[in-house]
Amino acid sequence: MTDPTNNPTSPTDPRSTDNVVNSQQATAWNGYEGRHWADHQDRYDALNDGANVPLLEAAALTPTDRVLDIGCGNGRVTRLAAGRAAYALGIDLSAPMLERARASAAAESVGNVDFVQADAQVYGFEEAAFDAAVSRFGVMFFADPVEGFGTIGRALRPGGRLAFVCPQDFGRMDQSTVFAAIAEHVRLPDLSQSTGPSPLAFADPGHTGRVLADAGFGDVAVEDIEAPQHWGRDAQDAARFLFGFGPLRHWLREANADSVAEERARQAAADAFRAYQGATGVRLMGRYWLVTAVHP
């Protein structure tokens, strides 16, 4: 699986390690968080797969396109993009997730993909090497989003397309009711507020538009979409999975939650998930922004 025109993806490529400005994200995604996502690939895809079709259709990929997948994680979108295009490159900070991405591509016999471990905000992409860039929840963690999108823009040919999905305000997510139930027993941060790199970095479409304009993109459009999230086979299963999330584990440590309080919180989460349990498991609704733009 080698890009015959540039090969920017070798594990020994110096560009993959010479610059990492998002050091906190690199630590998280190469530690517990990244390992949890890699070890539970199918479950995370079940949460996020509802966004795949809207994202890839918005990117308007063609069989001759070269595609960049930003924050590719376990490589689900990279492989799907490769099925619609000539070539796809996934870039991510996480070694555990990229190992899973490469293994999945090999298992599925997807030969027109490559993956590189690097910080997309500052990586030395070949200029104008891609026709489109996509991301499923992978662009919200740039320390400097204008620089990050500027780097991506330079990697796109003139007229190249950008499409990504990101969460809306947390209060619009069904999962906010689950976290509210947990917060009755342990102290959680205010999840409606976001400063700096976080899942809610682009919850405000006005801010998103300004960032992309400052990064050199035009024709910015933001569409409201909904997609189902499959959390587990039943409420207890969903709660167990949720309590394995890296951020929740971190918040519980910060709150100094004792075992009794944590067990009460876990049961409260299961009770909240039960409202969304049906014949096919626990399904909540995710509400996202689908953002598209063009690099002049």
C-alpha positions in Angstrom: 0.0 0.0 0.0 2.3 2.7 -1.3 1.5 6.0 -3.0 3.5 5.7 -6.2 3.8 9.4 -6.8 5.1 10.7 -3.5 5.2 8.1 -0.8 4.7 10.5 2.1 3.6 7.8 4.5 6.6 5.6 5.3 6.9 5.1 9.1 10.5 6.3 8.7 9.4 9.5 6.9 11.1 12.3 9.0 8.1 14.6 8.5 6.0 12.2 10.6 8.0 13.0 13.8 9.8 16.3 13.3 6.9 18.5 14.3 4.2 17.7 16.9 2.6 20.9 18.3 -0.5 19.2 19.7 1.6 17.5 22.4 -1.3 17.0 24.8 -3.4 15.3 22.1 -0.4 13.2 21.1 0.0 12.0 24.7 -3.7 11.1 25.0 -4.1 9.4 21.7 -0.9 7.4 22.2 -1.9 6.4 25.7 -5.1 5.0 27.2 -7.5 6.9 24.9 -5.9 5.7 21.7 -5.7 2.1 22.9 -9.3 2.1 24.0 -10.4 3.3 20.6 -8.2 0.8 18.9 -9.4 -2.1 21.1 -13.0 -1.1 20.6 -12.9 -0.2 16.9 -16.3 -1.8 16.0 -18.0 0.0 18.9 -16.7 3.4 18.1 -17.6 2.9 14.4 -21.1 2.0 15.6 -21.3 5.3 17.3 -20.0 7.3 14.4 -20.9 5.4 11.2 -24.1 7.3 10.8 -22.1 10.3 9.6 -20.2 8.4 6.9 -22.6 8.7 4.0 -23.5 12.4 4.4 -19.7 13.2 4.8 -18.6 11.2 1.7 -21.4 12.4 -0.4 -20.7 16.0 0.5 -17.0 15.5 -0.5 -18.3 14.5 -4.0 -15.5 12.0 -4.6 -14.8 10.7 -8.0 -12.8 7.6 -9.2 -9.8 9.7 -10.1 -9.6 11.7 -6.8 -6.8 11.6 -4.3 -8.2 12.0 -0.8 -6.8 13.1 2.5 -8.5 11.9 5.7 -7.6 14.1 8.7 -7.6 12.6 12.1 -8.3 9.2 10.6 -8.1 7.2 13.8 -8.9 3.5 13.0 -9.2 4.4 9.3 -12.8 3.6 8.7 -13.5 6.7 6.6 -10.1 6.4 4.9 -11.0 2.9 3.6 -14.5 4.0 2.6 -13.1 7.0 0.7 -10.6 4.7 -1.0 -13.6 2.7 -2.3 -14.9 5.8 -4.1 -11.6 7.3 -5.2 -8.2 6.5 -6.7 -6.2 6.8 -3.5 -6.7 7.8 0.2 -4.2 8.9 2.8 -5.1 8.8 6.5 -3.2 10.9 9.0 -3.4 10.7 12.8 -1.3 11.2 15.9 -2.3 7.8 17.4 0.1 4.8 16.9 -2.4 2.3 18.4 -5.2 3.4 16.1 -3.0 3.5 13.0 -1.9 0.0 13.7 -5.6 -1.0 13.7 -6.2 1.0 10.5 -3.4 -0.7 8.6 -4.6 -4.1 9.8 -8.2 -3.4 8.8 -7.1 -2.2 5.4 -5.1 -5.4 4.9 -7.9 -7.6 6.1 -10.4 -5.9 3.7 -7.9 -6.0 0.8 -8.0 -2.2 0.4 -4.8 -1.6 -1.5 -5.1 2.1 -2.4 -4.6 3.6 1.1 -1.7 4.6 3.2 -1.5 5.9 6.8 1.0 8.2 8.4 1.5 9.0 12.1 1.9 12.8 12.3 0.4 16.1 13.4 -1.7 17.3 10.5 -1.5 20.9 11.8 2.1 21.1 10.7 2.9 18.1 8.5 4.8 18.7 5.3 2.3 17.6 2.8 3.2 17.8 -0.9 1.5 20.9 -2.1 -1.6 20.5 -4.3 -1.4 16.7 -3.9 -5.0 16.0 -3.1 -8.4 16.7 -4.7 -10.4 16.5 -1.5 -9.9 16.4 2.3 -12.4 14.8 4.6 -12.7 14.2 8.4 -15.1 12.5 10.7 -14.7 14.2 14.0 -11.0 14.6 13.6 -10.4 18.4 13.1 -11.6 19.8 16.4 -8.3 19.3 18.2 -5.9 21.6 16.5 -4.0 23.9 18.9 -4.2 26.5 16.2 -7.1 25.7 13.8 -6.2 28.5 11.3 -2.7 27.0 10.9 -4.2 23.5 10.7 -6.6 24.3 8.0 -4.0 26.4 6.2 -1.8 23.3 6.1 -4.6 21.2 4.7 -5.5 23.9 2.2 -1.9 23.9 0.8 -2.2 20.1 0.4 -5.2 20.6 -1.8 -5.1 21.4 -5.5 -6.7 24.7 -6.6 -10.5 24.1 -6.3 -9.9 21.2 -3.9 -12.8 20.3 -1.6 -13.0 20.1 2.2 -15.8 18.3 4.0 -15.9 17.4 7.7 -18.4 16.6 10.4 -18.3 17.9 14.0 -20.6 17.9 17.0 -23.2 20.6 17.6 -23.8 22.1 21.1 -23.7 19.3 23.7 -27.1 20.1 24.9 -28.6 19.1 21.5 -27.1 15.6 21.9 -29.2 12.8 23.4 -26.2 11.7 25.3 -26.3 15.0 27.3 -29.2 13.4 29.3 -26.9 10.5 30.2 -24.1 12.8 31.4 -26.7 14.9 33.4 -27.7 11.7 35.2 -24.0 10.9 36.0 -23.5 14.5 37.3 -26.1 13.9 40.0 -23.6 11.6 41.7 -20.1 12.8 40.7 -18.8 16.2 39.7 -18.3 16.7 36.0 -17.0 19.7 34.1 -19.5 22.0 32.3 -19.8 20.1 29.1 -21.7 22.9 27.4 -18.6 25.1 27.4 -15.5 24.6 25.3 -12.2 26.4 25.2 -9.4 25.3 22.9 -9.1 21.9 21.3 -12.1 19.8 22.2 -15.0 18.0 20.5 -17.0 21.3 20.7 -14.4 23.4 19.1 -16.6 24.0 16.0 -20.0 23.9 17.7 -20.5 27.5 16.7 -20.9 27.7 12.9 -20.0 31.4 12.9 -16.7 30.6 14.5 -16.1 27.8 12.0 -16.7 30.1 9.1 -14.3 32.7 10.4 -11.5 30.0 11.0 -11.9 28.6 7.5 -11.9 32.0 5.9 -8.8 33.0 7.8 -7.2 29.7 6.6 -7.9 30.6 3.0 -11.1 28.7 2.2 -14.1 30.0 0.4 -17.7 28.8 -0.3 -18.1 27.7 3.3 -21.4 26.0 4.0 -22.7 24.5 7.2 -25.5 21.9 7.2 -27.5 20.6 10.2 -27.5 16.8 10.1 -28.7 14.0 12.5 -27.3 10.5 12.7 -28.1 7.6 15.0 -25.5 6.4 17.5 -25.5 2.7 18.5 -24.2 2.6 22.1 -24.6 -1.0 23.0 -26.8 -4.1 23.0 -28.6 -3.0 26.2 -28.5 -0.2 28.8 -26.0 -1.9 31.1 -23.7 -2.7 28.2 -23.9 1.0 27.0 -23.0 2.2 30.5 -20.0 -0.1 30.8 -18.7 1.1 27.5 -19.2 4.8 28.4 -17.3 4.4 31.7 -14.4 3.1 29.7 -14.1 6.5 27.8 -10.8 8.2 28.6 -12.4 11.6 29.3 -14.9 10.2 31.7 -12.2 8.2 33.5 -10.2 11.5 33.8 -13.1 13.4 35.2 -13.9 10.8 37.8 -10.2 10.9 38.9 -10.4 14.7 39.1 -13.6 14.5 41.1 -12.0 12.0 43.5 -15.1 9.9 43.1 -15.2 7.0 45.6 -16.3 3.6 44.6 -19.8 4.0 46.0 -20.4 7.3 44.1 -19.0 5.9 40.9 -21.2 2.8 41.1 -24.2 5.1 41.7 -23.2 7.2 38.7 -22.8 4.0 36.6 -26.3 2.8 37.5 -27.7 6.3 36.8 -26.1 6.1 33.3 -27.7 2.7 32.7 -31.1 4.0 33.8 -30.7 7.0 31.5 -29.7 4.8 28.6 -32.7 2.6 29.2 -35.0 5.3 27.7 -33.2 4.8 24.4 -33.2 1.0 24.4 -35.1 -0.9 21.7 -35.1 -4.1 19.8 -31.8 -3.3 18.1 -30.0 -2.1 21.2 -29.4 1.4 22.6 -29.7 4.1 20.0 -29.2 7.8 20.7 -29.4 10.6 18.2 -26.2 12.6 17.4 -26.6 16.1 16.0 -23.7 17.4 13.9 -22.6 20.1 11.5 -21.6 19.0 8.1 -19.1 21.6 6.9 -18.0 22.0 3.3 -15.6 24.5 1.8 -13.4 25.0 -1.3 -9.8 26.0 -1.5 -9.4 28.7 -4.2 
